[in-house]
């Protein structure tokens, strides 16, 4: 089964830091079918604080996984000064396999047109 990789991003100012921390502390647990790596955090003067989390799950769980992730990130979006995004990514191994099968970058792009 194809594995889905979703990157979740949260960007915020230091003034929002405590609210973001409180929201992390009260967020619902990640479902058993989903693997979470992270979150990882970095900051700089110009862009503020940025976290990234990586979620993995099998493709046939995509609808319920996206419902969970959309609800999870909506909690952070509700905080003034916080911006979030959820992005679908493809592992290079799968992309290379598809390229080998199709021999066409255009065909691979059609096969993996991202839904989110």
FENJOZI-V861380 format. One record per pair of residues at least 12 apart in sequence whose C-alpha atoms are under 7 Angstrom apart, sorted by sequence separation. I is the first residue (numbers start at 1). J is the second residue. D is the distance in whole Angstrom. If there is no record, write none. Layout:
I_J_D ; I_J_D
This chain:
39_51_6 ; 40_52_5 ; 39_52_5 ; 40_53_6 ; 38_52_7 ; 39_53_4 ; 38_53_5 ; 37_53_6 ; 38_54_6 ; 36_53_7 ; 37_54_5 ; 36_54_6 ; 37_55_6 ; 36_55_5 ; 35_55_6 ; 36_56_7 ; 34_55_7 ; 35_56_5 ; 34_56_6 ; 35_57_7 ; 34_57_5 ; 33_57_6 ; 88_114_6 ; 88_116_6 ; 87_116_6 ; 14_48_7 ; 13_48_5 ; 14_49_7 ; 12_48_6 ; 13_49_6 ; 12_49_5 ; 11_49_6 ; 12_50_7 ; 11_50_4 ; 10_50_6 ; 11_51_6 ; 10_51_5 ; 9_51_6 ; 10_52_7 ; 9_52_5 ; 8_52_6 ; 9_53_7 ; 7_52_7 ; 8_53_5 ; 27_72_7 ; 7_53_6 ; 8_54_6 ; 7_54_5 ; 6_54_6 ; 7_55_6 ; 5_54_7 ; 6_55_5 ; 5_55_6 ; 6_56_6 ; 5_56_5 ; 4_56_6 ; 5_57_7 ; 3_56_7 ; 4_57_5 ; 23_76_7 ; 3_57_6 ; 4_58_6 ; 3_58_4 ; 4_59_5 ; 2_58_6 ; 3_59_6 ; 20_76_7 ; 1_58_6 ; 2_59_5 ; 1_59_7 ; 16_81_7 ; 13_81_7 ; 12_81_6 ; 12_82_5 ; 11_82_6 ; 12_83_6 ; 10_82_7 ; 11_83_5 ; 10_83_6 ; 11_84_6 ; 10_84_4 ; 9_84_5 ; 10_85_7 ; 9_85_5 ; 8_85_6 ; 9_86_6 ; 8_86_5 ; 7_86_6 ; 8_87_6 ; 6_86_7 ; 7_87_5 ; 6_87_5 ; 7_88_6 ; 6_88_5 ; 5_88_6 ; 6_89_6 ; 5_89_5 ; 5_90_6
